[in-house]
Amino acid sequence: MHEIYKFGHSLAVFMSFFIILLLLLKSSGPFFKSPKRFLFFYFLIFGLFTLLHYCLFVEWHVEIVAVLFGNFDAFFYLLYPLAYFYVRGMLKEKEVLKPKDLLHLVPFFIQVLDMLPYSLTSFAHKILIAELIKFDIHEVVKQQVGFFFSARFHFYVKLLLSSFYIFYSCQLYVRFRPRTAKNFILHYWIPGFLLVQILLILFLTYFFLILPSSNQFKITYQGNSPWNYLGLGSYLVLSLSVFYFPEFLYAPYINEEREAKLKIPNYELSAEKLIEIETKLDLYLEEYKPFLKATFSLAQLSASLDIPVHHFNYYFRKTQQSNFLEQRMRWRIRHAKELIDAGKDKVITLEAIGLESGFQSRTTFFVNFKELVGESPSAYSERKNRM
């Protein structure tokens, strides 16, 4: 079991830094003007803490412990504010940082000043502290590395502030999450992200408050306990979900919702004009199948057919009782069904069929397919093969 835990912890450290590379290299749009910048620094800080945890409890590395312990402890104060800013920015698109938001950094700077004398000590002294921790893990809170406050004091303050931040983040999510069309970032990724924050607080509360309550506030660490596996497993599920929810790297999902909410103009198109739009659209879709491109947008459709965007908005809502995004999803599902009906699922995977049909991930394909058809692609494929 220890080898499984060791591998899981190594994977957690790797995924933290892998995600920040993805956010930095693969994000669309201006990175430092989007909420993703908060997620970038969140995973950077979390990655450093998982690395410290790994070097403390899984595989001892005295040099890394000496560098990270104490020097980076204050950054935990930033973890939950960053999570809060990220959730707030994703839910409220026009939200920007205000001068009063700098108040969230006050606890961080207080501990930075508190730890300054320790940070300026020699590396040999830090190695000595690290060796003491290796000999007795209780030294994590027994060592007075702060000038004004003890490590135990900072831990309790962090735990209290983190609880407030996660409470307000959840409250913000309940108030501002979309109630209508499914949005993969807001309906799946953000709730999972918040759930991991809650589990982390419960994990820290259990090990630092509940277990030590009968032992003079000493830390009791049990590497193979169910709580450790629950905490590590939850974080791995969140980090590995990048392979199933790559949408959180991109901005179009929130922008598309705004596009989908375009109102019907306060004028009407004639029946002849609607028929003309339908004829041009059907011929264009049949010949070029532009919806197979993941980036296909209403603006591109408008430019290709030389038909104004607002005419398409009127056409979709008047004749189809839907919008461009819903129609694009239906075109893609129809194409995927045609591939399955033709036996393509026997040659390539269903995920590959989804990608060929224009979907950006397996999850978006499966969820949209089941929502429209009433059964999953795999169930549809099996039913067709039995016929």
Secondary structure as the mmCIF struct_conf table of DSSP 4:
data_model
#
loop_
_struct_conf.conf_type_id
_struct_conf.id
_struct_conf.beg_label_comp_id
_struct_conf.beg_label_asym_id
_struct_conf.beg_label_seq_id
_struct_conf.end_label_comp_id
_struct_conf.end_label_asym_id
_struct_conf.end_label_seq_id
HELX_RH_AL_P HELX_RH_AL_P1 HIS A 2 LYS A 26
BEND BEND1 GLY A 29 GLY A 29
HELX_RH_3T_P HELX_RH_3T_P1 PHE A 31 LYS A 33
BEND BEND2 SER A 34 SER A 34
TURN_TY1_P TURN_TY1_P1 PRO A 35 PRO A 35
HELX_RH_AL_P HELX_RH_AL_P2 LYS A 36 PHE A 57
TURN_TY1_P TURN_TY1_P2 VAL A 58 VAL A 58
BEND BEND3 GLU A 59 GLU A 59
HELX_RH_AL_P HELX_RH_AL_P3 VAL A 62 LEU A 68
TURN_TY1_P TURN_TY1_P3 PHE A 69 ASN A 71
BEND BEND4 PHE A 72 PHE A 72
HELX_RH_3T_P HELX_RH_3T_P2 ASP A 73 PHE A 75
HELX_RH_AL_P HELX_RH_AL_P4 PHE A 76 LEU A 91
BEND BEND5 LYS A 92 LYS A 92
TURN_TY1_P TURN_TY1_P4 GLU A 93 LYS A 94
HELX_RH_3T_P HELX_RH_3T_P3 PRO A 99 LEU A 105
HELX_RH_AL_P HELX_RH_AL_P5 VAL A 106 SER A 119
TURN_TY1_P TURN_TY1_P5 LEU A 120 LEU A 120
BEND BEND6 THR A 121 THR A 121
HELX_RH_AL_P HELX_RH_AL_P6 PHE A 123 PHE A 135
TURN_TY1_P TURN_TY1_P6 ILE A 137 HIS A 138
HELX_RH_AL_P HELX_RH_AL_P7 GLU A 139 LYS A 142
BEND BEND7 GLN A 143 GLN A 143
BEND BEND8 GLY A 146 PHE A 149
HELX_RH_AL_P HELX_RH_AL_P8 ALA A 151 PHE A 176
BEND BEND9 ARG A 177 ARG A 177
BEND BEND10 ARG A 179 ALA A 181
HELX_RH_AL_P HELX_RH_AL_P9 PHE A 184 PHE A 184
HELX_RH_PI_P HELX_RH_PI_P1 ILE A 185 TRP A 189
HELX_RH_AL_P HELX_RH_AL_P10 ILE A 190 THR A 205
HELX_RH_PI_P HELX_RH_PI_P2 TYR A 206 ILE A 210
HELX_RH_3T_P HELX_RH_3T_P4 LEU A 211 SER A 214
TURN_TY1_P TURN_TY1_P7 ASN A 215 PHE A 217
TURN_TY1_P TURN_TY1_P8 GLY A 223 ASN A 224
BEND BEND11 SER A 225 SER A 225
HELX_RH_AL_P HELX_RH_AL_P11 PRO A 226 LEU A 240
HELX_RH_3T_P HELX_RH_3T_P5 SER A 241 PHE A 243
TURN_TY1_P TURN_TY1_P9 TYR A 244 TYR A 244
HELX_RH_3T_P HELX_RH_3T_P6 PRO A 246 LEU A 249
BEND BEND12 ALA A 251 ALA A 251
HELX_RH_AL_P HELX_RH_AL_P12 PRO A 252 ALA A 260
TURN_TY1_P TURN_TY1_P10 LYS A 261 LYS A 261
HELX_LH_PP_P HELX_LH_PP_P1 LEU A 262 PRO A 265
BEND BEND13 ASN A 266 TYR A 267
HELX_RH_AL_P HELX_RH_AL_P13 ALA A 271 TYR A 288
HELX_RH_3T_P HELX_RH_3T_P7 PRO A 290 LEU A 292
BEND BEND14 LYS A 293 LYS A 293
TURN_TY1_P TURN_TY1_P11 ALA A 294 THR A 295
HELX_RH_AL_P HELX_RH_AL_P14 LEU A 298 LEU A 305
TURN_TY1_P TURN_TY1_P12 ASP A 306 ASP A 306
HELX_RH_AL_P HELX_RH_AL_P15 VAL A 309 THR A 319
BEND BEND15 GLN A 320 SER A 322
HELX_RH_AL_P HELX_RH_AL_P16 PHE A 324 ASP A 341
TURN_TY1_P TURN_TY1_P13 ALA A 342 GLY A 343
HELX_RH_3T_P HELX_RH_3T_P8 LYS A 344 LYS A 346
TURN_TY1_P TURN_TY1_P14 VAL A 347 VAL A 347
BEND BEND16 ILE A 348 ILE A 348
HELX_RH_AL_P HELX_RH_AL_P17 LEU A 350 GLU A 356
TURN_TY1_P TURN_TY1_P15 SER A 357 GLY A 358
BEND BEND17 GLN A 360 SER A 361
HELX_RH_AL_P HELX_RH_AL_P18 ARG A 362 VAL A 373
BEND BEND18 GLY A 374 GLU A 375
HELX_RH_AL_P HELX_RH_AL_P19 PRO A 377 ARG A 386
#
